[in-house]
């Protein structure tokens, strides 16, 4: 997949995920935060909890689907980026969620609340 095509599919996947989470009561507060260590796709608020969301889109299952792509190294980068965000915006209770998309089908979204911990 070319870089531009992958970016546009990634942006579409993030929008699907944001819409899905907002329909379930989360409030989107930031997209694509880049901090030392990595990028956080979506940052939301669920009552008093800051929710750091990793969106994974897989159009093919050749390498295990969307969930298989959230490795321990990826989790460590997300945790580091989240720590930097919290330092800038204030410490709050937080959790790490994942939204898994197999294709860009809004009917095929899986939300993993509290998918991993810091």
N, C-alpha and C positions, 0 to 999 in steps of 0.2 A: 504494500500500500504506500503510495507516495506521501511525503510529509504533509503537504497541504490537505490532501484528502483525509489523512489520519487526524489532523487538527480539526477539520470541520466535523468529522464524525465524533471526535472527542468532545467538542463544544456542544454538539447536539445531545450526546449522552449526558453531559453535565446538566443541560437544561431539563431533560426528561427527569433526571434525579431530583433537581431542585423543585420542579413542579410537584413531583410525587411527595416529597417531604413536606412541602408547604401545605398540600392538601391534608396531610396528617398532623398538622398543628405546629410544625417547626417554623421558626422565623429565620429566613436567610439573612445573614449579616455581612458576609464577604465571600467572594469567589477568587479562586486561584491565588491564594496567599503564598508568596515566595519568601522563605526565610532561610537562614543558614541550615543546610541539611536537606531541604527539599521543598516541595510544594504541597499545599493542602487544597484539594479541589473546591470544597464547600465548607464554610463555617456557619453553623446555625445556632440558634438558641432554642432550647426546649425547657420552658419555664426558667429556672435559674441555672440550668446546666448549659455549658458551651459544648457543642457537638462538632467534632472535627470529622468530616466525611470524605472518604476515599471512594471515588466513582471508578468502577472498572467495567469497561466495555470490551466484549469479545464477540467478534462476528463469526469466529470458527472455534471449535473445541479441540483443535489439534494439540494444543499444549495444556489441556486440562480445564478450559473454561475460565470464567472471570475470577472465581474464588481462588484458583490455584496460582494466580499471578500476584497475590498479596503475600509476599515472602516475609520472613523474619527481618531481612535487611530493609525491605520497603517499610515495614512497621517501625523499625528503628528511626528511619529518616522522617517519617510522619511525626513520631513522638518528639524528635528534636525540633522540627518546625513548629509544632504545637507549643512547646516550651517557650520558644521565642515569641510567638504570638501572645501568649499569656503574660510574658514579661512586659510587653508593650501595652496591653489592654487591661491588665489586672487579672489577678488570680481568681478563678471561679471553679466550682466543681466542673469536671469535664468528662467526656467519654469519646470513644472512637467508634464510629459506625462505618459500615461499608454498604454501598449500593451497587449491586451486581446487575449488569445488563448483558444479556446474551442477544446481541443484535439491537436495533433501535426500535423495538416493539414495546410500546407503553404497557402492554398486557403482560410482558415478561420481565418484570422488575422484582428483584429480591433485596429486601432491606435487612441487613444484619445489624441490629442494635447492640451496642457494646461488644463489637466484634473482637476486640483485643484491648489489653490494658497496658498502661505505661509502666 
